[in-house]
């Protein structure tokens, strides 16, 4: 139906979350309508991001340097660490502009069905960050089976090291942090509970 190069472009757009066949076709056809300079700029920005973005040495958030901007920020409260599954969730919480602690990105959640075990995540790095200066670890994990399993595992590992709290269930069960609106996230932070 389409030339093979256009079919390949459509398939590439379908890799994006939430993009089906029709949306991928619209994106691909839109790219063909752009001038070569705009297409080059678009593709260069994707390659640049892929080559330059790496995990922060401390929290595993996205950065182009050794430390992310949050870990470098001297005004952040380093005694409170919010644990999230992915860097996307750091961005979602930061948009709220209410949390002034720091983060720890696990890079996933425990899932026995998918073969993801605690050793596959950044859990040891989190435990090594906990010292007497850390007063609270907030578990900001999704309200899913995997999120619950990971929360319970972390609460057990950290129970004698610091206070462990979790976000209140202002977030819908089965929901994801990066899709929540600012008010829902704010209420979830305000109503967090000790595990």
N, C-alpha and C positions, 0 to 999 in steps of 0.2 A: 504494500500500500504506500508506504513512505520510502524515500531513498534510504539506503542502509545507514548512512551517516546521521540522518535525522532520527531513524529508529534507535540508534545507539545513544543519541542525546536524550531522547524521551526516556529510555531505560535508565540513564544516569539520574535524571530528575526524579524518577520513581524510587530511587534509593532514599530520598528525603522522607522524614516521618510525616505521615498524613497526606502524602501526595500519591494520588491514584493515577490511572491512565489518562483521564481527561485533563486533569490539572497539569500533568507532565507534558501532555501535548501542547497545552496553552503556553507553558513556560518555554518549551523548545521553539515553538513558532514565534513567540515574542522575541527570543534571542536572535532568530534569523532576520527580524525586522530592524535590529539595531545595527549601527555602523561598526566597522571592524575595531575601531579604537575603544568603543564601549565594551565590546565583547572581550577584547584583550585585557582591559582593565578589570573586568569581572573575573576572568579566569586567573589573572595574576594575583588578585586579592585572595582567591581560594588557595592557590599554591603557597603564597606568602604566609597565610594563617597556618596552614598545615605544616610548613617548614619551621616557622618561628615559635609557635605556641608550644609550651612544654609544662609539665607540672612543677609547681612551687616546691622547693626542697623541704619546706616545713609543713605546709598544709595540703599540698597536692592540688591547689586551685590552678586555673590557667594563668600563665604568665609568659613573658618573653625574656625574663631575667631569672636569676637564681631564686629570688623571692617575689611573691606577688605584691601588689600595691597594698593589700590589706595587712599582710605580715610586716611590711615595711613601715606602716603607719604607726607612729609613736603615740597617737592619741587613742588607739583602740585598747579596750580592756582585755588584756591577755590572760586574765584570770578566769574568763568565761570562754569555753570552746563549744561551738555549735557543730555537731557532727552531721554531715549530709552524705548522700550516696554519690552525687555528681556535682561537677562545677556549675552545671545549669542551675542547680538549686541555690548555690551561693548567689548567683545573679538575681534570682527571684527574690531572695530575702533582702539583698542589698537595695533593690528597687523600693522596698518599703521604707528604708531610711530610719528604722527604729532600733535595730540591733547594732550595738557598738563593740561587741566582743570580736573574737576571731573564729576561724573555721577549721574543720578537718574534713577533707573529702576522702571517702572510703573507696571510690571508684567501683561502686557496685553494692549489691546486697547479697547476703547469704541465701543461696537457693540450692537445696539438695537436688531438685529436679533438673536444674541446669548444670549441676556439677560444680557450683561455686561455693567453696568452703572458706572459712575464716582466713586461712593462710593465703588465699587468692586476693584478699583485700588489704587495704592499708591500716589494718587494726594494730599490728605491732608498733607501727610508727606513732599511732595515737597513744598507746599505752606508754611509750617512751617519752611522750610530751608531758605526761602528767607528773607534776612534782608538787611541792607544798604551796607553790604560788597559784596553782589552779584550784579555784573554789567551786566551780560548777562545770559539768559537761552536759550540754543540752542535746538530746537525741532528736534531730530534725529529720527523721526518716519517714518515708511514705507509709501511709496506713494501709499496707498490703500484707499478705502472709509473709513475704520476704522481709519487709520492713519490720514487722513484729518479731520475726525470728532473730533478725540482726539486733534489734533493740534489746531483747531479752539476753542475748549472748553478751553484748557490750555492758549491760547493767551488771551482770554477774562478774565480768572481768574487772570492772571498775568499782565494785561496791565498797571496798576497803581503801580506796585511793582518794576519792573525792565525792561530792554530792552529784548524783546523776538524776537529771530531770528529762522529761519528754514534752514535746509540744502537745498542747491540749487538742482535743478532737473537734476543733472548729474546722478542721480539714475533713473533707468527706472520706469515708471508708473506700478504699480502692483508688483514691485520688492521688495526684502527684503534685509536689510542691511548686514545680515550675509552671503549673497551670492555674494556681490559686491567685485570687485577686489580693490586693494590698491589705484590705480590711480583714479578710479571713486570716491572712498570715499574721497580722498584728494581734488579733484576738487569740490565735493559737499560741503565740509567744507569751501573751499576758496570762493565759490560763494553763501554762505548763505545770506538770505534776512530777513529784519525786517518784522514782521507780523503786 
